[in-house]
Amino acid sequence: MSDPLHLALLYGSTREGRFCGTVADWLRAQLALRRDYTVDVVDPLLLDLPHRHGGAPSADLVNLQQRIWRADAFVVVVPEYNHGYPAALKHMIDLVASHWQAKPVGFVAYGGLSGGARAVEQLRQVFSGLHATPVRDGVYFTQAWDRFDGTGLPRDPDASARAARRMLDQLAWYGHALRQARAAWPYPAG
């Protein structure tokens, strides 16, 4: 196996009382079982990002851009709010622009009846438009607040872990292949 992939784990919510941390903590425990990733947690709630595009970049924006540029792959932990993904996530994605190119993206979603599937389908379009490569499989928690116990663990840990393994295996395959390709020749974005 080659060097571990540098994975940026993106929190998709800044909402007060968000459930994102519970889901992300579970995913971090899944990632800790693997040797093929190093993890950088990117939480927009902890960043002082500009409210508008343009102008002089803040120190946190430059830091965010560097972290995304260094990443070989991404996992977005995203809730579904009103049949879509949160505006704070879209803003963070747009601020980074071209650093997403030729890198794979996986999704861990949560929400009501759809488990965040509608938000993920919209994000697949966004990331494809940025020349990133969304992987096929993801992790979806329907009725997420009922799917986790009081300690923050899924009530069906085996099924959740299997779904995470499938997604992370696909992400690793694409991550290694695309890292080699980026090193061999520049990505021809237009």
N, C-alpha and C positions, 0 to 999 in steps of 0.2 A: 504494500500500500504506500502511496506517496504521502507527502506532508499533509497534515490535517487542513481542512478547509476553514477559512476564517468566515464564520457565520454571523451576520448581523440579525439579531432577534428584535423585531420592531413592535413596539406597543402601538396598537391602533386606536386607542381611546385616551382622551384627557378628561373625560366626564367625571365630575365629583361622585364618589361612591362607586366608581367603576369596578367591574368584575374582571377586567383584563389582567390584573395582577395575579389573581387566583389561577387563571388559565395559563398565563405565562410561567408562573412558578412550577406548575405541573410539567409544562414542556421543558423547562430547564432541568428538571429531574430526569426526564427522558434523555435529554442530550448528555447529561452527566454519565449515562451508562455507555456512551459511545466514545470511541477514540478517534473518529474521523472528523471531528469538529472542535474548533475553539470558538467561544461564544462572546460576542459583544452585545450587551443589552442596550438598545436605543429607545429611550422613553421620552416622547416629546413633552410630557408634563415637566420634565426636569431640565428642559432646554429653553433658553430665552431667544426664541426665533422671531424674526421680524414679522409684523402683521401684514406687510405688503411686500410684493416683489419689487426688486430694484433698489437702488440706493447702496450705501456702503454696507457690506456684510458685517453682521455682528460676530463676535468671537465664537459664540455657540453655533452659528450657521457655518462658519468655516470649519469648526470641529466636526459638525454633522457631515458636511461634504467630504471631509477627509476620511471619516469612518466608513461612509458608504463606498467611497472609492477603494478603500483597502479590502472591503468584503469580497469574498468569492461567491457568496450565496446569501439568500435572505429567507427568513420566515416571518410572516406578518401574522400577529395575533390580533384578530379583528372581530369586533361585535357588529351585529346588524342593527342599525337604528333606522326606523321608518323605511324599511325595505332597501337600505343602502348602507354605505360605509361612512364613517365619521369625516366631517370636514377637516378636522385637525390632521388626520392621516393624509388626506389629499394635499393639503397645504405642505406638509413635510415632504411628500413625494415630489411635488412640483418645485420646491426650493432646491432640490438636489440635481434635477435635470439629467444630464448625460451620464452620470456615474452608475446608473442602473444597467447600462448596456452590456449585452452578452453575458449576463449572469442569471442563474436560476432563482426562482421565487417559489416558496411553498406557503401554504396558508393553514392556520389553525383558527377556525371560526366558531363563534357561539352566538346564540340568540334564542328566539322563540321557536315556532314550529319549523322554520327552515334551517335552523342551526347556523345561520349566517351565510347560507349558500348564495343568496341573492347578492350580498355584499361581495363575496368572493368572485362571482361571475363578472361583476362590474370591475373589480380590481384586475382581473385577468386581462380585460380590454385595456385598462390604463397601463399596466406593465408591458403588455405587448406593444402598445404605442410608443413606449420608451425603449424598445428593443431589448427588453428583458425576456426571460423564458420561464413562464409559469409551468410548474410541474403538474401532472395530471391529478394525482391523488392528494387529498388533504384530510384534515381532521375537523369534524363538525360535531358540535355539541348542541343538540336540540334541547330546548327548555333547560338551558345550561345551569340555572340556579338550582334546579332540582337534581341535576346530574352529578353534582359534587357534594360531598359530605361536609360536616362542620370543620374538618381539619384541612379542607382544600384538596382532597383526593377524589378522583372520579368513583362513582358508585359501581361502575363496570370497568375496573382497571385493565382487564385483559383486552377487551375490545378496543379501548382507547389507546393502549400501548401498541397493539397491532397496527392500527391506523397511523399512528405516529411513525412507527418503523417503516411502513410502506412509503410514506411521504419523505422521510429523511433518507431512505435508501435511494429513491429517485433523485432527490436533491443532490446527494453525494455524487451520483453518476454524472449528472449534468454539470455539477460544480467542477469536478475534476476534468471532464472533457472540455468545458468552456475555458477553464483556467489555462489549459495547455494550448488551446486555440488562440487565446488572447496573447499569450507569450510568443507564439510563432509568428503572428502577423496582426496588425491593428484591425479592429472591427470597422467595417466600412459603413458607418451610419451616414445617412444623407440628410 
